[in-house]
Amino acid sequence: MRRYVIRRVAAMAATLVFVSILVFVVIRILPGDPALIILGLEASPDTVARLRHSLGLDRPLPIQYVQWVGHAVAGDLGRSVQYDVPVASLILSRLQVTLPLTLLAGGFMVAAAIPLGVFAATRHRRWGDYLTMVLSQIGVAVPAFWAGLLLILLFSVKLGWVQAGGFDGWSQGVWPAVRSLLLPAVALGLFQFAVLARTTRSAVLEVLREEYVKTARAKGVGEGAVLFRHALSNAMIPVLTVAGIQLGQLIAGSIILESVFYLPGLGRLALGAITARDLPVVQGVVLFVASLIVVINVAVDILYGFLDPRIRYE
Amino acid sequence: MRGIAVLVLTLALAVALAAPAPVQAQGGALIVQVATEPPGLDLTTNPSSAIAAVVFYNVQEALVKVDKHGKLVPWLAERWYTTDSKNYTFFLRKGVRFHNGRELKAADVKFVLERAVNPETKHPYRVQYENIQDVIVKDDYTISVTLKRPEANFLWTVARQGSVIYPREAVETLKTQPLGTGPFTVSEWVRGDRIVLTRNKDYWQKGLPHLDKVTFRFIPDPNSALAALKAGDIDVSGFGLGPESVDELKKDARYQVIVGDTTNDVTLSMNNSKKPYSDKRVRLAITHAMNKEEVLKGAMFGYGKILGSNVDPLNPYYVDVSKRVPYDPVKAKKLLAEAGYPNGFEATFKVAPQYYYTVRSAEVIVSQLAKVGIRARIQQVEWGQWLSQVFCLKPCENPDYDMSIIGHAEAWDIGNFANPKYYFRWDNAEFQKLFKESESAVEDKKRKELYGKMQTMLADEAPAVWLFMHPRLVVTKKGVTGLWKDLPIPSFDLSEVAWQK
């Protein structure tokens, strides 16, 4: 087991280095001089030259990279050009929106996907199965921002139950904060259940075909107990993996929803920083999110190892 | 003795109650939506109009103000005089306090102006202050400025957003906590979400501001802004509401719509350094092919004003030259044939979708140009790309575009056409001479005459096609009063805004 974990962590470190290089290079190839974009059309050449120098843009690329990575490892992601605050603190403050939003959305997604997947598996090849699959296809087809706008129109403009968007902060109380995240979480997570539902369905179907399930049925165990006591825990292993990947998708999808609901989250921070060419912020956010996803996947892999002994001995 | 006291008190009470009730409520809060979050709050190092919207005239003020009608009025300077447009003396208002309690004195003005001239400061418009030779403090409330050359426009320079007066001890925190003399102070900035302004109780104009608190909310998406307005989450939609929503909101009794003028001239630029646009006949043909009314209807739902040259109606020297090159597709085809393009030619519009009106205008114009044989297509480019390819920011050497559309928001920018390196790449010695004369002309009458000549020349030579002035579109809940109708400066002036009782 220990060797398995060590190998996984080593792979993670290598991935992170690769990701950091990729982030760094991609941002540098973007057209348009960042200093000019920050200062606007009418700025004078020496103002621009000064900003380029303070952003470190006039130094050779490898040196810029090494400096950046060196600081990043210590937790210093630089200073935002737009806001003049440390990037790390910006990310942390935006996390208090994006993290709960993603977790809530994930919760909705799982709450929709797993029961539906199990239901479809037990009604295999009957109308229940087909209905579930049709519903999930519709879910895939619905774009998140459209769903978000429709939800706003209904629950905010028409019924007035919640605000149309915005986030006042956790200091106003837990329930009001969660309430402002409900609609975006539904729009983000609820319609994403397709892939997870299918995975659950096929996983459960496979497990139900196993020998030990036949044995249980032969023993006279009721169908409900067969399902929940014997089959489900084993079916959850692949489901867990897919859920981990889907979480990454949710983080990506949150960018769009944050714009629709004007939430001050990580996604909007990244979007605004790209347009304004706030390089330290763009680099910091992309590195952070990429690292987060890599870490989540490695954690899932390790968890996998605990759940399924067969995997440890690869 | 006590009886008389009671009598006096009763009389005083009666007088107080008999005073007419104010039409506007004193106090209250306002939530304003703006589309762009300001990149910092320092007006002296960043030209962004998003900063001006929040800070200019709400938090910081200048010696001279451009009022809601576009006129120069005394502000922190009570009066001034100059006899030769080279030596200016300003007399400061007494008793004006900064937000940190200290009184504004002439030494502060000297610090601000000298800092603007200093290249170390990185003032974005330093070139406009470099004409300042000397700033001399005569006494605590009198200051005189000597220029190197006579400049009639100097008062406009002193009124700009980059000339706001702040206390020198607060110069380090201008970006995050700007101090000034304005009716509000910045009390909170939640990055990415909102900026909150609170009333300055010691503001030098007694009785103002009316509001206690203003919250600027950053909502970039126009659909979200509309939803927030309809749900009642915001009171005012300041910038970014699309014209398509205006008609619908006008009919809704819960809201009031303000349609005014701005200094934003939406211009169709042509690359004068490239064939066929280097030929004046082709440029005039393109102008004749343009049905500007149709463009305004298609792109802006009819809101805005048609322009004939680079000067807009809010400018005191504005002359209407829009009829000099009227819509005439027959003449357009003739001119094209004369120039050697009887079958027209191909062209590409590079536009940045960040500004929705540029794409919409391009779509209408493409069909108009097709009628005279010019086969144009639209290429949407990201803002950074637009800046490097069309606007030709370094390291670009030559602009890479045929035609483009963008709004030029600066109030006095006719000088761009006197700059042969500007992205239009139009090099006309006669125009450059006229512009230089207008800059040094001292008499207002003479300047007006020169500006008239320049506008006429621009219309006749057609280095670009001036489409329309972008309107100011603001929607508020019923009951909000005191907002400016026109926007001669990019300030969202809230000093007189109040809720109607």
Interface residues (C-beta under 8 A of the other chain):
Chain A: L30 P31 G32 D33 L36 I37 I38 L39 G40 L41 E42 A43 S44 P45 D46 T47 V48 R50 L51 V81 Q82 Y83 D84 V85 L90 S93 R94 L149 I152 L153 S156 V157 G160 Q163 A164 G165 G166 F167 G169 S259 V260 F261 Y262 P264 G265 R268 L269 G272 T275 A276 R277 D278
Chain B: E37 P39 G40 N46 P47 S48 P119 K122 H123 P124 Y125 R126 V127 K175 T176 V190 R191 G192 D193 R217 F218 I219 P220 D221 N223 S224 A227 A228 K230 A231 G232 D233 Q354 E382 W383 G384 Q385 L387 S388 Q389 F391 L393 K394 P395 E410
